């Protein structure tokens, strides 16, 4: 669904004023308590999350979001992008120590790393404590860094927590490693992306958005969504060992669980089946642990470290593509909004076009490669959602776009100059007008009539280029050798 524009937001604010705060909050199902952030609209302050959710109702074919379906961080970021001022009500009262720690870490450690394009950042608890000049506040620092509120406000995911002595208690030596989310600072080549968009739309002429395209749904979206739902049901079964869960998920990916699935090609499936036969329970256990891993990137890296040694088997070549495909496909079923399901060839070609270099080395999938293609996919998702209004559901829609547009290479575009170039005469009446044109830094015809030449002159635009054809009004003593 397209996000509200500023007119929709202002209409929601007008309704707030018209029916009153209590009625507005009740109508759109937002609790009127513990409100931290407000948005300033035409000089008045409103609860940002509630206004954002209600504004959806003022968009074409829109439906309001309530407190359960509206994300506060998304609300603040979108309203700020519309040029509206976001106010923190905590500025009206003393901040808690936890709030001060969150703000300090985000301002001084998270955002500087994000601005220079880092994908991860490591923070030592003692550094925060020292730089803030705190006293006996190590439990508060560690509590903030490990908390949900910090992760949501900073838009990060905790990848790793390491204590030199293996303790789970707060201390000054704990190292926290965070993944910077929200695109990871990656920018894509927009010209190349527009070419892929044109190819996608030519493939699916009925496409309006991901949830309004019967042809794309039947070819790509519907069966993948069915597999995602079946994976959720499989994981929800209680009491399963990692091996039992892993075996069930492998069968689901292979299309052997009663749900149509062609995500894994037969070569990749053969690699996995051979490894299972040669090493019973090893692959199944690693698959189950991958599905249950608290962090997607770390879980995939651990899976590859465990399974790669047995994937090679007696194959004539290294199964590098399979090391990328299987773990990312499986984790994308478990966490479809966070992991790009990788098919090596189209993903690599997409990276060459959009990022300027290949996605993968000739080796098993590496952690930095995974982070980079996920960052590319998140940026594509953002553009599809916020700029194209395509309403992607999750990374499977990005994967479908990449598969459709990048499984075959694009034809090379014609390199045409987009700026018109006009060849004009240097005559000024019957004289050579070149000195005059150069002196005045302008060009024109001597007379403005209704002739075809004058009509063409009126078609010229500021920024067009002029190719001046010089004129020498004499037949002798020419300024060049005419022999």
C-alpha positions as CSV (number, residue, x, y, z in Angstrom):
1,X,0.0,0.0,0.0
2,X,1.3,3.4,-0.9
3,X,2.4,5.5,2.1
4,X,0.5,8.7,2.8
5,X,1.4,11.9,1.1
6,X,1.5,15.3,3.0
7,X,-2.1,16.1,1.9
8,X,-3.4,12.9,3.5
9,X,-1.4,13.6,6.7
10,X,-2.9,17.1,6.9
11,X,-6.4,15.7,6.3
12,X,-5.9,13.2,9.2
13,X,-4.7,16.1,11.4
14,X,-7.8,18.1,10.4
15,X,-10.0,15.1,11.4
16,X,-8.2,15.0,14.7
17,X,-9.0,18.6,15.4
18,X,-12.6,18.2,14.2
19,X,-13.7,15.1,16.3
20,X,-11.3,15.6,19.2
21,X,-8.4,13.7,20.5
22,X,-10.3,11.0,22.5
23,X,-12.6,10.2,19.6
24,X,-9.8,10.1,17.1
25,X,-7.6,7.8,19.1
26,X,-10.6,5.5,19.8
27,X,-11.7,5.5,16.2
28,X,-8.3,4.5,14.9
29,X,-7.5,2.1,17.8
30,X,-4.5,3.8,19.3
31,X,-3.9,4.0,23.1
32,X,-3.6,7.6,24.3
33,X,-0.9,6.9,26.9
34,X,2.9,6.7,27.0
35,X,3.2,8.7,23.7
36,X,6.8,9.6,23.1
37,X,6.9,11.2,19.7
38,X,4.7,13.9,18.1
39,X,4.6,15.4,14.7
40,X,4.1,19.2,14.1
41,X,1.6,20.0,11.4
42,X,0.6,23.6,10.7
43,X,1.9,24.7,14.1
44,X,0.1,22.1,16.1
45,X,1.4,18.9,17.7
46,X,-0.2,15.4,17.1
47,X,0.7,11.8,18.1
48,X,2.9,10.8,15.2
49,X,2.0,7.1,15.0
50,X,-1.7,7.7,15.2
51,X,-1.7,10.4,12.5
52,X,0.5,8.3,10.2
53,X,-1.9,5.3,10.6
54,X,-5.0,7.3,10.1
55,X,-3.6,9.1,7.0
56,X,-3.7,5.8,5.1
57,X,-7.5,6.2,5.0
58,X,-7.1,9.4,3.0
59,X,-5.1,7.8,0.2
60,X,-6.8,6.4,-2.9
61,X,-8.3,3.0,-2.1
62,X,-6.6,3.3,1.3
63,X,-7.3,1.6,4.6
64,X,-6.3,3.0,7.9
65,X,-3.7,1.2,10.0
66,X,-4.3,0.7,13.7
67,X,-1.8,0.4,16.5
68,X,-1.1,-3.3,15.8
69,X,-0.3,-2.8,12.1
70,X,1.5,0.6,12.4
71,X,5.2,0.8,13.2
72,X,6.3,3.9,15.2
73,X,9.8,4.0,13.7
74,X,8.4,3.8,10.1
75,X,5.8,6.5,11.0
76,X,8.5,9.0,12.3
77,X,10.9,8.3,9.4
78,X,8.2,8.8,6.7
79,X,6.7,11.9,8.3
80,X,10.2,13.4,8.5
81,X,10.7,12.6,4.8
82,X,7.6,14.6,4.1
83,X,9.3,17.6,5.7
84,X,7.3,17.5,8.9
85,X,9.0,18.1,12.3
86,X,9.2,15.2,14.7
87,X,9.2,16.1,18.4
88,X,10.4,14.0,21.3
89,X,8.1,14.6,24.3
90,X,10.9,13.4,26.5
91,X,12.5,16.8,25.9
92,X,9.6,18.2,28.0
93,X,10.7,16.1,31.0
94,X,14.0,14.6,32.4
95,X,15.2,11.7,30.3
96,X,15.8,8.4,32.0
97,X,19.4,7.1,32.1
98,X,18.5,4.4,29.6
99,X,17.2,7.0,27.2
100,X,20.4,9.0,27.5
101,X,22.5,5.9,26.8
102,X,20.4,5.0,23.7
103,X,20.7,8.5,22.3
104,X,24.4,8.7,23.0
105,X,25.2,5.3,21.3
106,X,23.0,6.0,18.3
107,X,24.4,9.5,17.8
108,X,28.0,8.8,18.4
109,X,28.5,5.2,17.3
110,X,25.7,3.9,15.1
111,X,25.0,6.8,12.8
112,X,28.6,7.6,12.0
113,X,29.2,4.0,11.0
114,X,26.0,4.0,8.9
115,X,27.0,7.3,7.1
116,X,30.3,5.8,5.9
117,X,28.6,2.7,4.6
118,X,29.6,0.2,7.3
119,X,27.5,-2.9,7.5
120,X,28.4,-3.8,11.1
121,X,29.7,-2.0,14.1
122,X,31.3,-3.3,17.3
123,X,30.6,-1.5,20.6
124,X,32.4,-2.2,23.9
125,X,30.3,-1.6,27.0
126,X,33.2,0.0,28.8
127,X,33.7,2.5,26.1
128,X,30.1,3.8,26.3
129,X,30.4,4.0,30.1
130,X,33.7,5.9,30.0
131,X,32.8,8.3,27.2
132,X,29.5,9.2,28.9
133,X,31.2,9.8,32.2
134,X,28.8,7.4,34.0
135,X,29.4,6.0,37.5
136,X,28.4,2.4,38.5
137,X,26.1,2.2,35.5
138,X,27.5,-0.9,33.7
139,X,24.2,-2.9,34.2
140,X,22.3,0.0,32.6
141,X,24.7,0.2,29.6
142,X,24.6,-3.6,28.9
143,X,20.8,-3.6,29.4
144,X,20.3,-0.9,26.8
145,X,22.6,-2.6,24.2
146,X,20.9,-5.9,24.6
147,X,17.4,-4.4,24.6
148,X,14.6,-4.4,22.0
149,X,14.0,-0.7,22.3
150,X,17.6,0.2,21.3
151,X,17.5,-2.2,18.4
152,X,14.2,-0.7,17.1
153,X,15.3,2.9,17.5
154,X,18.8,2.4,16.1
155,X,17.5,0.0,13.3
156,X,20.1,-2.6,14.1
157,X,20.2,-6.3,14.9
158,X,22.5,-7.8,17.6
159,X,24.7,-10.3,15.9
160,X,27.1,-11.3,18.7
161,X,27.7,-10.7,22.4
162,X,31.2,-11.7,23.6
163,X,32.6,-11.7,27.1
164,X,36.3,-12.5,27.5
165,X,35.5,-14.7,30.5
166,X,32.3,-16.2,29.0
167,X,30.1,-14.5,31.6
168,X,26.5,-13.5,31.0
169,X,26.8,-10.7,33.7
170,X,27.3,-7.0,32.9
171,X,30.9,-5.9,32.7
172,X,33.1,-3.3,31.1
173,X,34.7,-5.8,28.6
174,X,31.6,-7.1,26.8
175,X,31.8,-6.6,23.0
176,X,28.5,-6.2,21.1
177,X,28.5,-6.6,17.3
178,X,25.5,-5.1,15.5
179,X,24.3,-5.4,11.9
180,X,23.2,-2.0,10.5
181,X,19.9,-2.5,8.8
182,X,17.7,-0.3,6.6
183,X,19.8,-0.7,3.4
184,X,23.3,-0.8,5.1
185,X,24.3,2.3,3.2
186,X,24.3,0.5,-0.1
187,X,23.3,2.5,-3.2
188,X,22.3,1.0,-6.5
189,X,22.8,2.2,-10.0
190,X,19.4,3.8,-10.7
191,X,19.8,3.8,-14.5
192,X,20.5,0.1,-14.5
193,X,17.6,-0.5,-12.1
194,X,15.2,1.4,-14.4
195,X,16.3,-0.9,-17.3
196,X,15.5,-3.9,-15.1
197,X,12.2,-2.3,-14.3
198,X,11.3,-1.9,-17.9
199,X,12.2,-5.5,-18.7
200,X,10.0,-6.7,-15.7
201,X,7.0,-4.6,-16.8
202,X,7.4,-5.9,-20.4
203,X,7.3,-9.5,-19.1
204,X,4.2,-8.8,-17.0
205,X,2.1,-6.2,-18.8
206,X,-0.8,-6.5,-16.3
207,X,1.5,-5.6,-13.4
208,X,0.4,-2.7,-11.2
209,X,1.9,-3.8,-7.9
210,X,3.0,-7.1,-6.3
211,X,-0.5,-7.6,-4.9
212,X,-2.2,-6.6,-8.1
213,X,-0.7,-8.7,-10.9
214,X,-2.4,-12.0,-11.8
215,X,0.3,-13.1,-14.1
216,X,3.2,-12.5,-11.7
217,X,1.2,-14.1,-8.9
218,X,0.5,-17.3,-10.8
219,X,4.1,-17.6,-12.0
220,X,6.1,-16.5,-9.0
221,X,4.3,-15.2,-5.9
222,X,1.5,-17.6,-5.0
223,X,3.5,-20.8,-4.7
224,X,6.3,-19.2,-2.8
225,X,3.9,-17.7,-0.3
226,X,2.3,-21.2,0.1
227,X,5.8,-22.6,0.9
228,X,6.5,-19.9,3.4
229,X,3.2,-20.6,5.2
230,X,4.0,-24.3,5.3
231,X,7.4,-23.6,6.7
232,X,5.9,-21.7,9.5
233,X,3.5,-24.5,10.3
234,X,6.4,-27.0,10.2
235,X,8.5,-24.9,12.6
236,X,5.5,-24.5,15.0
237,X,5.3,-28.2,15.8
238,X,6.5,-28.5,19.4
239,X,9.0,-31.1,20.7
240,X,10.9,-31.6,17.4
241,X,14.7,-32.2,17.5
242,X,16.9,-30.1,15.2
243,X,17.3,-33.3,13.0
244,X,13.6,-33.9,12.7
245,X,12.8,-30.2,11.9
246,X,15.7,-30.1,9.4
247,X,14.6,-33.2,7.6
248,X,11.0,-31.8,7.3
249,X,12.3,-28.5,5.9
250,X,14.6,-30.2,3.4
251,X,11.7,-32.2,2.1
252,X,9.6,-29.0,1.9
253,X,12.2,-27.3,-0.3
254,X,12.5,-30.4,-2.4
255,X,8.8,-30.5,-3.1
256,X,8.4,-33.8,-1.2
257,X,6.1,-32.5,1.6
258,X,2.9,-32.2,-0.4
259,X,3.3,-28.5,-1.2
260,X,4.4,-27.5,-4.7
261,X,7.9,-26.1,-4.6
262,X,10.6,-25.7,-7.3
263,X,12.9,-23.3,-5.5
264,X,15.8,-25.8,-5.4
265,X,16.9,-27.2,-8.8
266,X,17.6,-30.9,-9.1
267,X,21.4,-30.4,-9.1
268,X,21.3,-28.6,-5.8
269,X,18.9,-31.1,-4.3
270,X,21.2,-34.0,-5.4
271,X,24.2,-32.3,-3.6
272,X,22.1,-32.2,-0.4
273,X,20.7,-35.7,-0.8
274,X,24.2,-37.1,-1.4
275,X,25.5,-35.3,1.7
276,X,22.6,-36.6,3.8
277,X,23.2,-40.2,2.7
278,X,26.9,-40.0,3.4
279,X,26.6,-38.3,6.8
280,X,23.2,-39.1,8.4
281,X,21.7,-36.4,10.7
282,X,24.6,-33.9,10.1
283,X,22.9,-31.9,7.3
284,X,19.4,-32.3,9.0
285,X,20.8,-31.1,12.3
286,X,22.5,-28.1,10.7
287,X,19.3,-27.3,8.8
288,X,17.2,-27.4,12.0
289,X,19.7,-25.1,13.8
290,X,19.7,-22.7,10.9
291,X,15.9,-22.4,11.0
292,X,16.0,-21.7,14.7
293,X,19.0,-19.4,14.8
294,X,18.5,-16.1,16.5
295,X,20.4,-14.2,13.8
296,X,20.0,-14.9,10.1
297,X,23.5,-13.9,8.9
298,X,25.2,-15.8,11.8
299,X,23.0,-18.8,11.3
300,X,23.8,-19.1,7.6
301,X,27.5,-18.7,8.2
302,X,27.4,-21.4,10.8
303,X,25.5,-23.7,8.5
304,X,28.1,-23.3,5.7
305,X,30.9,-23.9,8.1
306,X,29.2,-27.2,9.2
307,X,27.9,-28.5,5.9
308,X,30.4,-27.3,3.3
309,X,33.0,-30.0,4.1
310,X,30.5,-32.7,3.3
311,X,28.8,-31.1,0.3
312,X,31.8,-31.6,-2.0
313,X,31.6,-35.4,-1.8
314,X,32.9,-37.0,-5.0
315,X,31.4,-34.3,-7.3
316,X,33.6,-33.4,-10.3
317,X,33.4,-29.7,-9.4
318,X,32.9,-27.6,-6.2
319,X,29.2,-26.9,-5.4
320,X,29.7,-23.2,-4.7
321,X,26.3,-22.2,-6.1
322,X,24.6,-24.7,-3.8
323,X,26.4,-23.3,-0.8
324,X,24.6,-20.0,-1.6
325,X,21.3,-21.3,-2.7
326,X,20.3,-23.9,0.0
327,X,20.9,-22.0,3.3
328,X,19.5,-18.7,2.0
329,X,16.4,-20.3,0.5
330,X,15.8,-22.1,3.7
331,X,16.3,-19.1,6.0
332,X,14.1,-16.9,3.7
333,X,11.3,-19.3,4.3
334,X,11.7,-18.8,8.1
335,X,12.4,-15.0,7.9
336,X,11.1,-13.8,4.5
337,X,11.4,-10.1,5.2
338,X,15.1,-10.3,6.2
339,X,17.0,-12.6,3.9
340,X,17.3,-12.6,0.1
341,X,16.9,-16.2,-1.3
342,X,19.9,-16.5,-3.6
343,X,20.1,-18.1,-7.1
344,X,23.8,-17.5,-8.0
345,X,23.6,-16.5,-11.6
346,X,20.8,-13.9,-11.6
347,X,22.0,-12.5,-8.2
348,X,25.5,-12.1,-9.4
349,X,24.3,-10.5,-12.6
350,X,22.1,-8.1,-10.6
351,X,25.1,-7.1,-8.5
352,X,27.3,-6.5,-11.6
353,X,24.6,-4.2,-12.9
354,X,23.5,-2.4,-9.8
355,X,26.7,-2.4,-7.6
356,X,29.3,-2.4,-10.3
357,X,31.1,-5.7,-9.5
358,X,30.3,-9.4,-9.0
359,X,28.4,-10.7,-6.0
360,X,30.5,-13.8,-5.3
361,X,34.0,-15.1,-5.5
362,X,34.8,-18.6,-6.8
363,X,34.4,-20.1,-3.3
364,X,31.6,-21.0,-0.8
365,X,29.3,-18.2,0.2
366,X,31.2,-15.7,2.5
367,X,29.6,-13.6,5.2
368,X,30.5,-10.3,3.6
369,X,29.0,-11.5,0.3
370,X,25.8,-12.4,2.0
371,X,25.6,-9.0,3.8
372,X,26.3,-7.2,0.6
373,X,23.6,-8.8,-1.5
374,X,21.2,-8.5,1.4
375,X,22.0,-4.8,1.5
376,X,21.4,-4.5,-2.2
377,X,18.0,-6.4,-1.9
378,X,16.9,-4.1,1.0
379,X,17.7,-1.0,-1.1
380,X,15.7,-2.5,-4.0
381,X,12.8,-3.3,-1.6
382,X,12.9,0.3,-0.3
383,X,12.8,1.7,-3.9
384,X,10.0,-0.6,-4.9
385,X,8.0,0.2,-1.8
386,X,8.5,4.0,-1.3
387,X,9.2,5.2,-4.9
388,X,7.5,2.8,-7.2
389,X,4.6,2.1,-4.9
390,X,4.7,-1.6,-5.8
391,X,3.9,-2.8,-2.3
392,X,6.4,-5.7,-2.0
393,X,5.5,-8.2,0.7
394,X,9.0,-9.5,1.5
395,X,12.3,-10.5,0.0
396,X,10.7,-13.2,-2.1
397,X,9.2,-10.4,-4.2
398,X,12.7,-8.9,-4.7
399,X,14.0,-12.4,-5.5
400,X,11.2,-12.8,-8.1
401,X,12.1,-9.5,-9.7
402,X,15.8,-10.5,-9.9
403,X,14.9,-13.9,-11.3
404,X,12.7,-12.5,-14.0
405,X,15.1,-9.7,-15.0
406,X,18.5,-11.1,-14.5
407,X,18.4,-14.8,-15.4
408,X,19.3,-13.6,-18.9
409,X,21.6,-10.7,-19.7
410,X,20.1,-7.4,-20.9
411,X,20.7,-6.4,-24.4
412,X,23.2,-3.5,-24.5
413,X,21.4,-0.2,-24.8
414,X,22.0,2.1,-27.7
415,X,24.3,4.9,-26.5
416,X,22.4,7.9,-27.7
417,X,23.1,11.4,-26.5
418,X,20.0,12.5,-24.6
419,X,20.8,16.3,-25.2
420,X,19.7,17.6,-28.7
421,X,22.5,19.0,-30.9
422,X,21.6,21.6,-33.5
423,X,23.8,22.4,-36.5
424,X,23.4,26.1,-37.2
425,X,24.9,28.7,-39.6
426,X,27.3,31.3,-38.6
427,X,25.8,33.8,-41.1
428,X,24.5,37.0,-39.8
429,X,22.5,38.3,-42.8
430,X,25.2,38.2,-45.5
431,X,28.1,38.6,-43.2
432,X,30.2,36.2,-41.1
433,X,28.5,36.4,-37.7
434,X,31.0,34.3,-35.8
435,X,32.9,37.2,-34.1
436,X,29.5,38.6,-33.0
437,X,28.3,35.3,-31.6
438,X,31.5,34.7,-29.7
439,X,31.6,38.2,-28.2
440,X,27.9,38.1,-27.1
441,X,28.0,34.4,-26.1
442,X,24.7,33.9,-27.9
443,X,23.4,32.8,-31.3
444,X,20.3,33.8,-33.3
445,X,19.1,34.4,-36.8
446,X,19.1,38.0,-38.1
447,X,15.3,38.0,-38.7
448,X,12.4,36.3,-37.0
449,X,9.9,35.2,-39.7
450,X,7.6,32.3,-40.2
451,X,10.1,30.4,-42.2
452,X,10.8,26.7,-41.4
453,X,14.3,27.7,-40.1
454,X,12.7,30.2,-37.6
455,X,10.2,27.6,-36.5
456,X,13.1,25.2,-35.7
457,X,14.9,27.9,-33.8
458,X,11.8,28.3,-31.6
459,X,12.0,24.5,-30.7
460,X,15.5,25.0,-29.1
461,X,15.6,24.7,-25.3
462,X,18.0,26.0,-22.7
463,X,20.7,23.4,-22.3
464,X,20.6,22.1,-25.9
465,X,24.0,22.1,-27.7
466,X,24.9,24.1,-30.8
467,X,27.2,23.0,-33.6
468,X,28.3,26.1,-35.4
469,X,29.0,25.8,-39.1
470,X,31.5,28.5,-39.9
471,X,31.1,30.8,-42.9
472,X,33.8,32.6,-44.8
473,X,32.3,35.2,-47.1
474,X,35.1,35.4,-49.7
475,X,36.6,33.2,-52.3
476,X,40.3,34.4,-52.0
477,X,42.8,34.8,-49.1
478,X,41.0,32.1,-47.2
479,X,42.3,31.4,-43.6
480,X,43.1,27.8,-44.6
481,X,44.7,25.9,-47.5
482,X,42.0,25.3,-50.1
483,X,44.2,23.6,-52.7
